[in-house]
């Protein structure tokens, strides 16, 4: 019987207890995988918003930690410093609104005839060509399904009634679940005429990083309190995304901590039950370091198996959520090899930490007292 065989045999001496511990670890790792996958997917969805539009930089005035930044005058776009890096600038207004039966829908107001509209693929209807005083709206495919609307239907936004003029599809999941109006219309709804909360900047092809940084610095120097962020940075700085990540990590940490104590309890009980055996091993010449290694390896093996079960369970849970009728097409989780590697590393580290104290107690066992413990 070799060293690794002894480790496996020890785990199967109390199969019920080992399986229950394994299940506890699996639950913690499954929670981590599922919640982190959804949080990363939420962040990637926001990154795709800017990528789909062709937006490279975003200018905004961040004065608080609200998910929707404060508004500022649209005329700021006309006062931007001239730059060889910039191809186009478009004003944008957005808000999270209660729309009819839906408690929260993302509503965008886009500057008419700007580059922001060019990436949309219209499933029904066409471009918003609102005349003065005419109110029209375009709905993403998910928003249309959620609100049960089709082209020609009326849509109540706050105190105003709009006609659904188009249903569109975008490469961005967020936009597919949104309502888009002409910028003046949303300014009217939100009672902020002439104001936006984002300026989307499209850079010229093959522009140098130096020219881009120079433009960002000039804007920051000219307009105090404004930020010029790359599209990817904008997603990372979104308060909603940060909150989703924090909640996923906090929930996962609680579940994983419970699993760590379960491992420690299982391995410690196993050590106490095998004091006689450990005494024999010490008596026949095993070093304390070898006893310590055996116990930690038992803990790591149990945790690693639980981690693998948890990873599979977490991925299966996310797939089930994706396929659920009420969420189909509305979430975009990230299930990458990196996430799996992190989850497995957490499980193995959990086993190593959970086995330290039992290993300490077992390796300091007195052979004579252990042999009398039978």
HULIN-V414959 format. One record per residue. N is the residue number from 1. SS is DSSP state (a for helix, b for strand, c for the rest). PSI is psi in whole degrees, 0 to 359 (NA if undefined). Layout:
# HULIN-V414959
{{N	SS	PSI} {N	SS	PSI}}
This chain:
# HULIN-V414959
{{1	c	121} {2	c	178} {3	a	313} {4	a	329} {5	a	321} {6	a	318} {7	a	312} {8	a	319} {9	a	320} {10	a	323} {11	a	330} {12	a	1} {13	c	327} {14	c	75} {15	a	322} {16	a	314} {17	a	320} {18	a	319} {19	a	320} {20	a	319} {21	a	316} {22	a	320} {23	a	321} {24	a	318} {25	a	317} {26	a	320} {27	a	316} {28	a	315} {29	a	322} {30	a	319} {31	a	318} {32	a	312} {33	a	312} {34	a	311} {35	a	320} {36	a	322} {37	a	318} {38	a	320} {39	a	316} {40	a	323} {41	a	323} {42	a	317} {43	a	316} {44	a	326} {45	a	320} {46	a	323} {47	a	323} {48	a	334} {49	a	311} {50	a	323} {51	a	320} {52	a	322} {53	a	341} {54	c	20} {55	c	131} {56	c	322} {57	b	152} {58	b	127} {59	b	126} {60	b	161} {61	b	102} {62	c	110} {63	c	358} {64	c	180} {65	c	21} {66	c	145} {67	c	327} {68	c	113} {69	c	160} {70	c	157} {71	c	161} {72	b	164} {73	b	136} {74	a	335} {75	a	347} {76	a	326} {77	a	325} {78	a	343} {79	a	2} {80	c	144} {81	c	140} {82	c	141} {83	c	140} {84	c	350} {85	c	337} {86	b	130} {87	b	319} {88	b	153} {89	b	132} {90	b	132} {91	b	146} {92	b	138} {93	b	137} {94	b	155} {95	b	157} {96	b	115} {97	b	154} {98	b	122} {99	b	111} {100	c	243} {101	c	348} {102	b	126} {103	b	331} {104	b	116} {105	b	137} {106	b	124} {107	b	126} {108	b	144} {109	b	114} {110	b	142} {111	c	128} {112	c	142} {113	c	23} {114	c	171} {115	a	345} {116	a	331} {117	a	343} {118	c	339} {119	c	352} {120	c	141} {121	b	117} {122	b	121} {123	b	319} {124	b	151} {125	b	204} {126	c	199} {127	c	147} {128	c	111} {129	c	62} {130	c	131} {131	c	169} {132	c	124} {133	c	353} {134	c	136} {135	c	114} {136	b	152} {137	b	149} {138	b	135} {139	b	137} {140	b	160} {141	a	321} {142	a	319} {143	a	319} {144	a	319} {145	a	316} {146	a	320} {147	a	356} {148	c	52} {149	c	151} {150	c	170} {151	c	133} {152	c	342} {153	c	161} {154	b	152} {155	b	124} {156	b	117} {157	b	108} {158	c	240} {159	c	2} {160	b	145} {161	b	129} {162	b	154} {163	b	132} {164	b	109} {165	b	341} {166	b	149} {167	b	127} {168	b	167} {169	b	139} {170	c	162} {171	c	349} {172	c	125} {173	a	323} {174	a	315} {175	a	327} {176	a	336} {177	c	16} {178	b	167} {179	b	135} {180	b	130} {181	b	164} {182	b	145} {183	a	313} {184	a	327} {185	a	315} {186	a	327} {187	a	324} {188	a	316} {189	a	316} {190	c	1} {191	c	48} {192	c	66} {193	c	137} {194	c	16} {195	b	153} {196	b	167} {197	c	1} {198	b	144} {199	b	118} {200	b	128} {201	b	125} {202	b	124} {203	b	158} {204	c	152} {205	c	141} {206	c	28} {207	c	146} {208	c	149} {209	a	328} {210	a	318} {211	a	322} {212	a	314} {213	a	324} {214	a	319} {215	a	316} {216	a	317} {217	a	319} {218	a	318} {219	a	315} {220	a	322} {221	a	323} {222	a	324} {223	c	99} {224	c	139} {225	c	356} {226	b	152} {227	b	141} {228	b	106} {229	b	145} {230	b	155} {231	a	317} {232	a	322} {233	a	327} {234	a	318} {235	a	319} {236	a	331} {237	c	1} {238	c	126} {239	a	323} {240	a	319} {241	a	317} {242	a	320} {243	a	318} {244	a	318} {245	a	316} {246	a	318} {247	a	320} {248	a	317} {249	a	320} {250	a	314} {251	a	317} {252	a	321} {253	a	321} {254	a	312} {255	a	320} {256	a	323} {257	a	319} {258	a	318} {259	a	323} {260	a	317} {261	a	327} {262	a	318} {263	a	312} {264	a	317} {265	a	315} {266	a	312} {267	a	323} {268	a	317} {269	a	321} {270	a	319} {271	a	314} {272	a	323} {273	a	340} {274	c	23} {275	a	322} {276	a	315} {277	a	318} {278	a	322} {279	a	319} {280	a	316} {281	a	320} {282	a	323} {283	a	328} {284	c	5} {285	c	1} {286	c	137} {287	c	154} {288	a	326} {289	a	324} {290	a	321} {291	a	315} {292	a	315} {293	a	319} {294	a	315} {295	a	317} {296	a	321} {297	a	323} {298	a	313} {299	a	317} {300	a	322} {301	a	313} {302	a	317} {303	a	322} {304	a	317} {305	a	316} {306	a	323} {307	a	317} {308	a	317} {309	a	319} {310	a	321} {311	a	313} {312	a	317} {313	a	318} {314	a	315} {315	a	321} {316	a	322} {317	a	319} {318	a	318} {319	a	321} {320	a	321} {321	a	319} {322	a	324} {323	a	347} {324	c	136} {325	c	324} {326	c	351} {327	c	355} {328	c	124} {329	c	0} {330	c	348} {331	c	153} {332	c	70} {333	c	155} {334	c	116} {335	c	81} {336	c	160} {337	a	328} {338	a	319} {339	a	317} {340	a	318} {341	a	318} {342	a	316} {343	a	317} {344	a	321} {345	a	321} {346	a	317} {347	a	314} {348	a	318} {349	a	322} {350	a	316} {351	a	319} {352	a	316} {353	a	318} {354	a	337} {355	a	353} {356	a	310} {357	a	313} {358	a	322} {359	a	321} {360	a	314} {361	a	318} {362	a	320} {363	a	341} {364	c	11} {365	c	137} {366	c	120} {367	a	319} {368	a	314} {369	a	324} {370	a	320} {371	a	333} {372	c	352} {373	c	350} {374	c	NA}}
